[in-house]
Amino acid sequence: MAFKNLRDEIDTVLKHDPAARSGLEVVLCYPGFHAILFYRAAHWLWERGWLVLGRFVSHLGRLATGIEIHPGARIGRRLFIDHGMGVVIGETTEIGDDVTLYQGVTLGGTSLHRGKRHPTLGDGVIVGAGAKVLGSFTVGNGARVGANAVVLSEVPPGVSVVGIPAKPLGGEKPAQKPAEFLPYGTPCDDLPDPVARAIASLAEEVKTLRARLDEVEGQAVVPRKPTPVPLDAEPAAGGHR
């Protein structure tokens, strides 16, 4: 069976989870690691035509870990499933190397045909807790999917997406170099505050309107005030007292 990379799987957990103290702890206490073991066995059976048995082993893995991985999915090396409860990975999903998934992630399909209907995740992708990636498109290498995002279309390499439906964060352009590991796929330190952005936009608009008002007032002609007439002045000729 394809268990030759298990050392890499253990080292990946130790690298990305500061709560993990030892390899033994990972082997005994991490459901994400257990789910990978069940998947490798189920996928080995599936590839050799033992479809029902493969599904049964997959089902046992789901019962034991709360993580559902279809044996037909294709998963690369060093997949890190952190916490993991509620993760669902569909049959035609393809996952590259060094991918991280958090609890509640769904890699699902939106069609009923038996062909490719689930997403493809490139190398180094991080999908935050509760995110849904739905459809047969590609999430590029190094992309980040924020927590609870719903991704319905392709994500370019190196781009972070958030929201429902998911959009690039602040019009972000693809990264020019590999991004660092980002817990939960969400840049919490520099995530734009929508209220602050709205206030800043209003302040800028007020500033523009004030400048325009000053310009208009500067161009206006000031009317001449009438000369006051003394009360004891003589009336004009032909006038009456």
Secondary structure, DSSP 8 states (H G I E B T S, - for coil): ---TTHHHHHHHHHHH-TT---HHHHHHH-HHHHHHHHHHHHHHHHHTT-HHHHHHHHHHHHHHHS-EE-TT-EE-S--EE-S-TT-EE-TT-EE-SS-EE-TT-EEE----SSSS-S-EE-TT-EE-TT-EEESS-EE-TT-EE-TT-EE-S-B-TT-EEETTTTEEGGG----SS-----GGG--GGG---HHHHHHHHHHHHHHHHHHHHHHHHHHS----------TT----TT---
